[in-house]
C-alpha cells in the first residue's frame, strides 16, 4: 500500500530579510517536507531578497521600495518568479489562493494593512509584527472572529503564554506574567541613562533582533507593547497582566490560574522555537535547536521593573487603560523617536518625554475605524517630529 503524498504548507513571509524572517527560513529549511516558501517580501534589502529568492524559489517576491524593482526584476529574470514592488503589492499578494499561512514580520505600522488583507482572505496568521495588535487590537480581534482566522503568536513571550494555556480549556486565568530581560541598560542609574547611545542599545545581552525592536527592548517599550498585545491575544484585562524582569531570559512567560498554580514555558533564547511552534501548531516537531542545560543554567532571578528609569512601560499601560486610538498614538510617536535615537538625534530619556507629549496632544478617538488609525498615525508622527525639532 502506497503512503499518502504529504501536502506542504505554503507560507508567505512578510519581512523575510529581517531577523524573524531569516530565522523563519531556517525553520522551513529544517523541514523541507512540511513547508514551502510561496511569497517573500522585503522593504529595502534587495540584495538579501535576491539571495533568498534564488535559494528558495518562491512563486512571488515583492520589494516595498519601488526604486529597487528593476534591480530585483533583472536579478531574477532567469527564474520563473513573479516580481512586484510597492506596499500595495504586498497587500495584494497575501490574498493568493495557494497560501496557507502568512508570517507577518514586517516592522512597524506598515504591517497592519497586509495582515488585515490576509485575514480577510482567510489565511492563518503567524503574528510577529507587534504594531498590528498595538495599533488596532480590537479591529484584528473582530476580523479573526468574522473570518474564522487563527492568529498564532510568534513573540517568545506570547508564544510561551499560548503554550501554557494549551489544554487548560475554560480554566480561569488569574494573571499572565510577561518576563523581560531588562535589556542592556537594566543596571544603569537614571543619571547614566541620560548619556547612553543607540550603538550601546543595540548590544542586547540575550537576543539577536532587528535594530528597532532592540532599541524598544532597551527602553522597555517592547514590553509595553507586549502588554497591549496580551490583552487582545488572550482576552484579559490590563490589571491581570504583570511584567517581571528576568535577566536570564530562560523563562519566557508564565500563567497563574485561579487555584494559584503557575505554569511557565522555558527554553533557550532562540526565536526559531516560537516560529516553528506557530508553523506546526498543534504539533511539536523535532528540531536541531540548542537545548536548555540545567547544569549550566543554575541561577534564575526576578526583579520588579522600574518605571521611573524605563517610563515607556508606564506609558504603554496608560495607553492600554485609556484604549481607543491611544495605543496607536504611542506606537507612532515611538517609531519616530526610536529611529531618531538610533541616529543620535534624541536622548534615551528624551524618547519617553516626546511620546508622553504626543499622547497629551493628538486627538483622542474612543472608537476608531481603520481610517482613524491611519489618520492618527500620520498626526502623531508629525507632532512627535515637531517636538524633537524644537528641542
TAZI-V651126 format. One record per run of one state. SS is the DSSP state (@ for helix, = for strand, . for the rest). FROM is the first residue (numbers start at 1). TO is the last residue. If there is no record, write none. Layout:
ss->SS from->FROM to->TO
ss->SS from->FROM to->TO
This chain:
ss->. from->1 to->8
ss->= from->9 to->14
ss->. from->15 to->18
ss->@ from->19 to->30
ss->. from->31 to->34
ss->= from->35 to->42
ss->. from->43 to->45
ss->@ from->46 to->56
ss->. from->57 to->59
ss->= from->60 to->63
ss->. from->64 to->65
ss->@ from->66 to->75
ss->. from->76 to->81
ss->= from->82 to->85
ss->. from->86 to->86
ss->@ from->87 to->93
ss->. from->94 to->100
ss->= from->101 to->104
ss->. from->105 to->110
ss->@ from->111 to->120
ss->. from->121 to->123
ss->= from->124 to->127
ss->. from->128 to->129
ss->@ from->130 to->146
ss->. from->147 to->150
ss->= from->151 to->153
ss->. from->154 to->155
ss->@ from->156 to->165
ss->. from->166 to->172
ss->= from->173 to->180
ss->. from->181 to->189
ss->@ from->190 to->193
ss->. from->194 to->197
ss->@ from->198 to->201
ss->. from->202 to->210
ss->@ from->211 to->219
ss->. from->220 to->220
ss->@ from->221 to->234
ss->. from->235 to->237
ss->@ from->238 to->240
ss->= from->241 to->245
ss->. from->246 to->250
ss->= from->251 to->257
ss->. from->258 to->261
ss->= from->262 to->266
ss->. from->267 to->270
ss->@ from->271 to->280
ss->. from->281 to->302
ss->= from->303 to->304
ss->. from->305 to->310
ss->@ from->311 to->322
ss->. from->323 to->325
ss->@ from->326 to->342
ss->. from->343 to->347
ss->@ from->348 to->361
ss->. from->362 to->369
ss->@ from->370 to->390
ss->. from->391 to->391
